[in-house]
Amino acid sequence: MSEADRSSRLSEVKLVSVNVGLPRVIGANRWGKPIRSGIVKQPVSAASIYLDMLNLDGDRQADLTVHGGRDKAVYAYPVEHLPLWNGELGTNFEPGTFGENLTTAGWLEDEVRIGDVWAWGDARLQVSQPRSPCYKLATVTGRPDLLKRLIRTGRTGWYLRVLQAATVPVFGPVQVIERHPAGISVLLAHRATQPGALDRTEVEAVVRVDALASDWRDWLLQQLERD
C-alpha cells in the first residue's frame, strides 16, 4: 500500500448507518406525564439526504433547551462500542440505539479531536463536544444504569456542528480533512468534566480550544471557578 493510500485510509470515517427520527413519546415520568424525545432513530435507506445547519432532513429534537442547536447539529457514535455494551449488559444494542445520526467505524473518542473538520460530500462538519448523557437514553433503552456507565467508560460519541450545508451521500465516504492543532481529544474533553480526572492545567487546555462548544466551555469554566 502506498503512503498516499495509507493516509487516505486512515483519514476516512466509515458510515455504518445514517439515522434520523422525529420527536415521539418514549415513556412516562414518575408523575405519569409523557416523555417526548427524538432519540428513536431509523436508518436512512435513500442514497442521499439533505443536511442543513441544524439537522439532517427528517431529524428533530424535542427539547431544544438541552438538545440540538448549531453546536449539536449531528451526533456520531462508534459502532465499535456496541458489542462491548452488549457483552457487558446482555443487551442487543444496534446502530441508532444511542440516538446517533451517524453510526461510524474506524475512529474512537481518544482519536477524534475537538475541532477536526470532516468532509461529507459537499458538506463540512466540525467536531464540537462529547455527548453528555440524558435520562431519555436510560428511558428508551430500559437501562437506568447506562448513564453512569457511559460517563465512566467515556464511550460518549461526539457532536458536530455544520460549517457548510449540502445534500450528502448516505453511504459516504466521509473524510477527515483537518486535524485541529490543539490535539484535544473528545475523550480528554469528556474527562475534563469528571472531578479529579485531570489537573487544572489540563482542564484549562481544553477550555482554550476555539472549536469547543460554548456550553461545554461554560460548564468547565464554572468548575474551574469552584476549585
C-alpha positions as CSV (number, residue, x, y, z in Angstrom):
1,M,0.0,0.0,0.0
2,S,1.4,3.4,-1.0
3,E,1.8,6.2,1.6
4,A,-1.0,8.1,-0.2
5,D,-3.3,5.2,0.0
6,R,-2.4,4.6,3.7
7,S,-3.1,8.2,4.5
8,S,-6.4,8.2,2.7
9,R,-7.5,5.0,4.6
10,L,-6.5,6.5,8.0
11,S,-8.4,9.7,7.3
12,E,-11.7,8.0,6.3
13,V,-14.6,7.8,8.6
14,K,-16.8,4.8,7.6
15,L,-20.5,5.3,7.7
16,V,-22.2,2.1,9.1
17,S,-25.6,3.8,9.2
18,V,-27.2,7.3,8.9
19,N,-30.2,7.6,11.2
20,V,-33.0,10.2,11.7
21,G,-36.1,10.5,13.8
22,L,-38.8,12.9,14.8
23,P,-39.9,13.5,18.4
24,R,-42.3,10.9,19.8
25,V,-43.5,9.7,23.2
26,I,-40.9,7.2,24.6
27,G,-42.4,6.7,28.1
28,A,-43.7,8.5,31.1
29,N,-42.0,10.2,34.0
30,R,-42.6,9.4,37.7
31,W,-45.7,11.6,37.7
32,G,-47.2,9.8,34.7
33,K,-46.6,12.6,32.2
34,P,-45.4,11.6,28.8
35,I,-41.7,11.9,27.9
36,R,-41.2,13.2,24.3
37,S,-37.8,12.7,22.5
38,G,-36.3,12.5,19.1
39,I,-33.8,9.8,20.4
40,V,-35.5,7.0,18.5
41,K,-33.8,6.9,15.1
42,Q,-34.4,4.8,11.9
43,P,-31.8,4.1,9.3
44,V,-32.0,6.2,6.1
45,S,-32.4,4.0,3.0
46,A,-32.2,6.7,0.4
47,A,-29.0,7.3,-1.5
48,S,-28.7,10.9,-0.3
49,I,-30.1,13.2,2.3
50,Y,-30.0,17.0,2.9
51,L,-28.0,18.3,5.8
52,D,-28.8,21.9,6.8
53,M,-27.0,23.9,9.6
54,L,-29.2,22.3,12.3
55,N,-30.4,18.9,11.2
56,L,-30.5,16.1,8.8
57,D,-33.7,16.1,6.8
58,G,-36.3,14.2,8.9
59,D,-34.5,14.6,12.2
60,R,-35.6,16.9,15.0
61,Q,-35.2,17.3,18.8
62,A,-38.0,17.6,21.3
63,D,-36.3,19.8,23.9
64,L,-34.3,22.5,22.3
65,T,-33.1,23.8,25.7
66,V,-30.7,20.9,26.0
67,H,-30.6,19.2,22.6
68,G,-29.9,20.4,19.1
69,G,-28.6,23.8,18.1
70,R,-25.6,24.7,15.9
71,D,-23.0,23.1,18.2
72,K,-25.1,19.8,18.4
73,A,-26.5,19.5,14.9
74,V,-25.2,16.0,14.2
75,Y,-24.4,13.2,16.7
76,A,-21.9,10.5,15.9
77,Y,-21.4,7.2,17.8
78,P,-18.8,4.5,17.1
79,V,-20.2,1.1,16.1
80,E,-17.2,-0.4,17.9
81,H,-18.9,0.3,21.3
82,L,-22.0,-1.7,20.6
83,P,-20.5,-5.2,21.1
84,L,-18.9,-4.0,24.3
85,W,-22.2,-2.8,25.7
86,N,-24.0,-6.0,24.6
87,G,-21.3,-8.2,26.2
88,E,-21.4,-6.2,29.4
89,L,-25.2,-5.7,29.7
90,G,-26.6,-8.7,27.8
91,T,-28.4,-6.3,25.5
92,N,-29.0,-6.2,21.8
93,F,-28.0,-2.6,21.0
94,E,-27.8,-1.9,17.3
95,P,-26.9,1.2,15.2
96,G,-29.1,4.1,16.2
97,T,-29.7,2.8,19.8
98,F,-27.8,5.8,21.3
99,G,-29.9,8.3,19.2
100,E,-26.9,8.9,16.9
101,N,-27.3,10.4,13.5
102,L,-24.1,8.8,12.3
103,T,-23.1,5.3,13.3
104,T,-19.4,5.3,12.4
105,A,-16.5,2.9,12.2
106,G,-12.7,3.5,12.4
107,W,-12.4,6.3,14.9
108,L,-12.9,6.4,18.7
109,E,-13.1,9.2,21.3
110,D,-9.4,9.1,22.1
111,E,-8.5,9.7,18.4
112,V,-11.1,12.2,17.3
113,R,-10.2,15.8,18.2
114,I,-12.3,18.7,19.1
115,G,-12.2,21.0,16.1
116,D,-11.5,18.2,13.5
117,V,-13.2,19.0,10.2
118,W,-15.0,16.3,8.2
119,A,-15.9,16.4,4.5
120,W,-19.2,14.6,3.9
121,G,-19.8,15.0,0.2
122,D,-20.0,18.8,-0.3
123,A,-20.9,19.4,3.4
124,R,-18.4,20.3,6.0
125,L,-18.7,19.4,9.7
126,Q,-16.6,20.2,12.8
127,V,-16.3,18.1,16.0
128,S,-17.6,20.3,18.8
129,Q,-18.0,18.3,22.0
130,P,-18.6,14.9,23.6
131,R,-22.1,13.8,24.4
132,S,-23.5,14.5,27.8
133,P,-25.8,11.6,28.6
134,C,-29.5,12.3,29.1
135,Y,-32.1,10.4,31.1
136,K,-34.0,9.8,27.9
137,L,-31.3,7.4,26.9
138,A,-32.0,5.4,30.0
139,T,-35.7,5.5,29.3
140,V,-35.6,4.3,25.8
141,T,-33.1,1.5,26.5
142,G,-34.7,0.5,29.8
143,R,-31.2,0.7,31.4
144,P,-31.2,3.2,34.2
145,D,-27.5,2.3,34.9
146,L,-26.4,3.2,31.4
147,L,-25.8,6.9,32.1
148,K,-23.3,6.3,34.8
149,R,-21.6,3.5,32.8
150,L,-21.3,5.8,29.8
151,I,-19.7,8.5,31.9
152,R,-17.3,6.1,33.5
153,T,-16.2,4.4,30.2
154,G,-16.0,7.5,28.2
155,R,-18.0,5.9,25.3
156,T,-19.8,9.1,24.7
157,G,-19.6,9.7,21.0
158,W,-19.4,13.3,19.8
159,Y,-21.4,16.1,18.4
160,L,-20.5,18.0,15.2
161,R,-21.6,21.5,14.0
162,V,-22.3,22.0,10.3
163,L,-19.9,24.5,8.7
164,Q,-21.4,24.0,5.2
165,A,-24.8,22.6,4.4
166,A,-25.3,20.3,1.4
167,T,-27.0,17.1,0.1
168,V,-24.8,14.3,1.4
169,P,-24.3,10.7,0.3
170,V,-25.9,8.3,2.9
171,F,-23.2,5.7,2.3
172,G,-20.3,8.1,2.4
173,P,-17.4,8.3,2.3
174,V,-16.5,10.9,5.0
175,Q,-13.0,12.2,5.1
176,V,-11.2,13.9,8.0
177,I,-9.7,16.9,6.1
178,E,-8.4,18.9,9.0
179,R,-7.0,17.8,12.4
180,H,-7.2,20.5,15.0
181,P,-3.7,21.6,16.1
182,A,-4.6,21.8,19.8
183,G,-4.7,18.0,19.8
184,I,-7.5,17.8,22.5
185,S,-9.4,14.5,22.0
186,V,-13.1,14.0,22.6
187,L,-12.2,11.7,25.4
188,L,-10.0,14.3,27.1
189,A,-12.8,16.9,26.8
190,H,-15.1,14.4,28.4
191,R,-12.7,13.6,31.2
192,A,-12.3,17.3,31.9
193,T,-15.8,17.3,33.3
194,Q,-15.1,14.5,35.8
195,P,-13.9,15.7,39.2
196,G,-10.3,14.8,39.8
197,A,-9.8,13.1,36.4
198,L,-7.5,15.9,35.1
199,D,-5.4,18.5,36.7
200,R,-6.3,22.2,36.4
201,T,-3.7,22.9,33.7
202,E,-5.2,20.1,31.5
203,V,-8.8,21.4,32.0
204,E,-7.6,24.9,31.1
205,A,-6.1,23.5,27.9
206,V,-9.5,22.0,27.0
207,V,-11.2,25.3,27.6
208,R,-8.8,27.2,25.3
209,V,-9.8,25.1,22.2
210,D,-11.5,27.6,20.0
211,A,-13.8,25.0,18.4
212,L,-15.1,23.7,21.7
213,A,-18.9,24.1,22.1
214,S,-19.8,27.2,24.2
215,D,-22.0,25.2,26.6
216,W,-19.2,22.7,27.3
217,R,-16.7,25.6,27.8
218,D,-19.1,27.3,30.2
219,W,-19.5,24.1,32.2
220,L,-15.8,23.7,32.5
221,L,-15.3,27.4,33.5
222,Q,-17.8,27.0,36.2
223,Q,-15.9,24.0,37.6
224,L,-12.6,25.9,37.5
225,E,-14.2,28.9,39.4
226,R,-15.3,26.5,42.1
227,D,-11.9,24.9,42.5
